[in-house]
Amino acid sequence: MLTVPPRSMDDPRPVLGKILEEEHGVRLFPVHRLDEVVSGVVIFAKSSMAHQKACLWFEKKLVSKEYEALSSFKEGVSSKKPYRWESKILRGKKRAYEKSFGKLAITTASFVRTEEREGVLLMCWRLRPVTGKPHQLRFEMFKQGMPLVGDELYCGELKLSTFKPDRIALRAVRLDFSKIKEEDRLGLPLQLKVEGLF
């Protein structure tokens, strides 16, 4: 489902924020978002004051985000060193692409291990976006020659039966708030975690 309402009022897709508002009888304000095909942890603010504070955390890069991803296999990738990928990307109508005048997107990545699923050899990744550009992680995995499982938009032709056709193998597994002083954290714990992909 969508995290936030779409631009078109005629769009029939369910919206997480609206569903939660109805279930809890409270007005919610989206602080950040996930692509519709990405799963994982997301936060909403319950007041405009909390929304302003939380948005500033993300703008000032006080919140660290970690994703888990499954990609197609590529030879020569090392699990002994972290990777730092930089691209200058722009967002088109449907997908991101690289241009010399694009916005800088920085991602750190750790290759965890290979894993066989449904007879296919996959690579397990931990990805941490330093910047927050649209489709940043999806584009970067495509650019590195390891498209995400199920991500047809970025040439991810591999599919697994454990993922629905409208999902890709990318999950936001952790939000870390430890750079924010406890008194400014609005009652949130040091981190929020959900079950990962591997």
Backbone hydrogen bonds, N-H to C=O, Kabsch-Sander energy under -0.5 kcal/mol:
donor,donor_aa,acceptor,acceptor_aa,energy
2,L,14,P,-2.5
3,T,34,L,-0.5
11,D,8,S,-1.1
16,L,2,L,-3.5
17,G,3,T,-1.5
19,I,15,V,-2.3
20,L,16,L,-2.7
21,E,17,G,-2.0
22,E,18,K,-2.2
23,E,19,I,-2.5
24,H,20,L,-2.2
25,G,21,E,-1.4
26,V,21,E,-1.0
29,F,45,A,-2.5
31,V,43,I,-1.3
32,H,43,I,-0.7
38,V,35,D,-1.9
39,S,170,L,-1.7
41,V,172,A,-2.3
45,A,29,F,-3.1
51,H,47,S,-2.3
52,Q,48,S,-2.3
53,K,49,M,-2.1
54,A,50,A,-2.8
55,C,51,H,-2.5
56,L,52,Q,-1.7
57,W,53,K,-1.6
58,F,54,A,-1.6
59,E,55,C,-2.4
60,K,56,L,-2.8
61,K,58,F,-1.2
62,L,57,W,-3.1
63,V,57,W,-0.7
64,S,62,L,-0.5
64,S,176,D,-1.9
66,E,174,R,-2.3
67,Y,127,L,-2.9
68,E,171,R,-2.5
69,A,125,W,-2.0
70,L,169,A,-1.9
71,S,123,M,-2.3
72,S,147,P,-2.0
73,F,121,L,-0.6
77,V,74,K,-0.7
83,Y,109,A,-3.4
85,W,107,T,-3.1
87,S,105,A,-2.2
89,I,87,S,-0.7
89,I,103,K,-2.6
90,L,97,Y,-2.9
92,G,90,L,-0.6
92,G,95,R,-2.8
97,Y,90,L,-2.5
99,K,88,K,-2.3
102,G,99,K,-2.0
103,K,89,I,-2.4
105,A,87,S,-3.3
107,T,85,W,-2.6
108,T,128,R,-2.6
109,A,83,Y,-2.5
110,S,126,R,-2.5
112,V,110,S,-0.6
112,V,124,C,-2.9
113,R,124,C,-0.9
115,E,122,L,-2.1
117,R,115,E,-0.5
117,R,120,V,-2.6
120,V,117,R,-2.1
122,L,115,E,-3.0
122,L,120,V,-0.5
123,M,71,S,-2.0
124,C,113,R,-3.1
125,W,69,A,-2.7
126,R,110,S,-2.4
127,L,67,Y,-2.4
128,R,108,T,-3.0
130,V,106,I,-2.5
131,T,106,I,-1.5
136,Q,133,K,-1.9
139,F,135,H,-3.0
140,E,136,Q,-2.4
141,M,137,L,-2.3
142,F,138,R,-1.7
143,K,139,F,-2.9
144,Q,140,E,-2.3
145,G,142,F,-1.6
146,M,141,M,-2.7
149,V,70,L,-2.5
150,G,158,L,-2.6
151,D,148,L,-1.9
152,E,150,G,-1.7
154,Y,151,D,-1.4
155,C,152,E,-1.6
156,G,151,D,-3.1
157,E,155,C,-1.6
163,F,160,L,-1.5
167,R,164,K,-2.0
168,I,37,V,-2.2
169,A,149,V,-2.3
170,L,168,I,-2.1
171,R,68,E,-2.6
172,A,39,S,-2.7
173,V,66,E,-1.9
173,V,171,R,-0.9
174,R,66,E,-1.8
175,L,192,L,-2.3
176,D,64,S,-2.9
177,F,175,L,-0.6
177,F,190,L,-3.7
178,S,190,L,-0.5
179,K,62,L,-0.7
180,I,177,F,-2.0
184,D,181,K,-1.5
185,R,181,K,-0.5
185,R,182,E,-1.2
188,L,185,R,-1.9
192,L,175,L,-2.4
194,V,173,V,-2.0
